[in-house]
């Protein structure tokens, strides 16, 4: 096995604002695993509030690169367990390597990942499109710029109802709201009936991630499904969210890749929780990994490439929210490393 990696700083089409802050670029880490002449690619973006910058991913990988390369690769699940013990405090790096391992494995087997898992793509959920926090006028303008069947609206401001009302007045599309832990319980309880009036489909992470007492109250009061994001990071959190949320949003980067995400999907199904797989503004490399999980989930939030002005790969398409796949095996992507010509 041979390992290479690159870092990129990808520009957003519009400054991207959530309740935690604003960014204009998305730093991201791309890794390549080469085995028997076949190359697989994976990605992990830097998310400030998880404090694992690209530089930390590179530092950790360099410190144990020989061990990563020495592994006798046979299948991604064995490899993930090895990586998980090798980098116990860096799920982001493990995620990038795990996605690359699955891409490599699919290419070795000459199958797309969803084919390996026997997924039926005819029942895939439609992907939403995110409208970041801005002035009400700008949020409406962003929505009109991108006609779409489902919008995910970032909230957590003093104007949340005005924002949702203005967007609803300009579209009949489904609306989801994501507070990114930006409300307290009282605010959430006050907003619920107003959001219901506007036909909001679901609410993501309304309260701070550790406010389980508040979520217990909100879960009983809400007629709108509540989804955990920051409260559901790794596998043990799935069971923790049961009876506090109606569903979970799985992020590959946070949980450590495709391998644990598939186990989280299985556990959520056992518990009767609805399942979303979400993005963290990955390029097409990381987003393609989500695409292959679509047959097994209920909601898709994988619009990273649509929000970025710059992308670094091709291989999946978005047609009015419906995801299309290339004919290539593995992730199905085409990534040309910097300095190389395809």
Beta strands, then each sheet from edge to edge (+ up, - down):
strand 1: 2-18
strand 2: 21-35
strand 3: 38-45
strand 4: 129-131
strand 5: 150-154
strand 6: 174-178
strand 7: 200-204
strand 8: 225-228
strand 9: 247-251
strand 10: 274-278
strand 11: 299-301
strand 12: 313-314
strand 13: 316-319
strand 14: 322-325
strand 15: 334-335
sheet 1: 1+ 2- 3+
sheet 2: 4+ 5+ 6+ 7+ 8+ 9+ 10+ 11+
sheet 3: 12+ 15-
sheet 4: 13+ 14-
end
